[in-house]
Amino acid sequence: MPAFSDLSQQDPSEQALLQPAGWNGQGFDPPLQLGVMASGNGSNFEAMEMAIRRGDLSATIRLLVVNNPGCGAQRRAERLGIPCSVMDHRLHQDRRELDLELVRRFQDAGAEAIVMAGWMRIVTDDLIQAYPNRLLNIHPSLLPSFRGLDGVGQALQAGVQISGCTVHLVTEDLDAGPIVAQAAVPVMADDTRTSLAERIHREEHRLLPIALMHIGQRWRQG
Ligand code: GRF
């Protein structure tokens, strides 16, 4: 069942999570103008768009940028009718040049904030400084545990019984920026990397729109 599809069916504590202080029920005016960066499957990108269409997230995705031509995220954007720009990192001289071009495209698209939804590249200061406190990442672990690559595999390897996902602001230190929102996910004794990753993914799809609504209040309050 899609998360938060019917507010009347939710318990009040969940509704409170969805409706941060100051939320007037009408959404942001204008809606949050988002840019999204993705490298692979793009399920978080699509989850954000679905939350927007359900009315759970007051936002517009102005532009998706992908770095792998033909990746799942690009195909989802085509299906959903969302503008998508391909920026193959292999064709760029270095990270800095790629990031400056990213900034240009997002600014041209009118994005006020950017979500890294499965962007598998390290970003430079040029991107971070262009969107101060407005560059978000989603990571498949309860940070500060299991930063970096393969957060799911790291959690399994460590034998933890609870893992989860984190939405955080991006700073120069990898996966170490201020935490915006987290969701916990149980680790089952018979979990494989795939089964745990799927459970975490489902929570990510719920968490990202909630995190955006919360931090969106801060952005709009200046
Ligand atoms: C997610 O697990 C996210 O936490 C990580 O990359 C994955 C992207 O998944 N940063 P998808 O492409 O959105 O399906």
Boltz pocket constraint, residues with backbone or C-beta under 6 A from the ligand:
constraints:
  - pocket:
      binder: B
      contacts: [[A, 38], [A, 40], [A, 41], [A, 42], [A, 43], [A, 44], [A, 45], [A, 116], [A, 117], [A, 118], [A, 119], [A, 138], [A, 139], [A, 140], [A, 165], [A, 201], [A, 204]]
      max_distance: 6.0
